Amino acid sequence: MTATLLDFSQRRELALHARVVADVQAVATALNVPTMITGAFARDLHLYCAHGIKPIRQTEDVDFGLAVPHWAAFTSLKQQLIESGHFREVPGTQQRLRHVSDMPVDLVPFGGVETADRQVDWPPGGEFRMSVFGFREAIASALRVQLSPEVEAWVVSLPALALLKIVAWRDRHYLSPKKDAHDLMLIAANYLDLGNQQRLWDEFLSWTEASDFDTRHAGARMLGFDIRALIDAAGRKRVAAIIAEQADAERPGLLPQEMSPLDAERARALLRGILEGLYED
């Protein structure tokens, strides 16, 4: 986690989200469980609240990554959230609760509950399985965010959010078509404008001297470079394999089409930029 602070304490439209976050944190902090805001709310904090870029879809819930040592800790946290009176169970789901305001809350455990291949197999029988690759890396680089004068939390950084979107797309795109792809497109296509313009000239000046220099490509390449900094060599290989398969010009994958249905080639170009950045020296 870093000391960087994103201050949105004066944005009144975040009051409900701040309340939900505070109610989760009150229990998680007492149990010594680190929390991190992920998902669409994290996307909106970075893109819309910080830079005025409106998302394609509106935020309908708040997602939390929870660094738990074992399943008993997650079960205890979930139970105490319900017993607090601020949340109720959602039948048929293990990771979702509903706040008294009626806002859904998704809880994603990681850390001590992960398998060797970075999955979580939900008890009792492991019938529901999801990848949590990227969550440990994301919480290590999370940023402080002030949601209201009283509520401070940690939010996933933009490169880590893009990493999670790539992994989530591979994990669930047949169940949730286009959701993760749309978010990845927003981040990749606008990355230079999300606080990274000056970095292009300070850190990557040589890129601008190429005859085929393109600012959008440079932004995606920088995103790949920043994702690279979060993960080890095995992680880079894992992410690169997903992107390379989808960005293949001869056998195009589904991801570019879902990222940009009207211009899949542009999306493929952005994916190639991310891939290039992943292997940047």
KACORQUI-V473123 format. One record per helix or strand of 2 or more residues. SS is the DSSP state (H for helix, E for strand). FROM is the first residue (numbers start at 1). TO is the last residue. Records with the same first field share a line. If there is no record, write none. Layout:
SS: FROM-TO, FROM-TO
This chain:
E: 5-7, 34-38, 61-68, 87-89, 96-99, 104-111, 119-121, 129-131, 143-146, 152-155
H: 12-30, 39-51, 71-83, 135-140, 158-172, 179-193, 197-203, 205-208, 215-228, 233-247, 254-259, 264-278
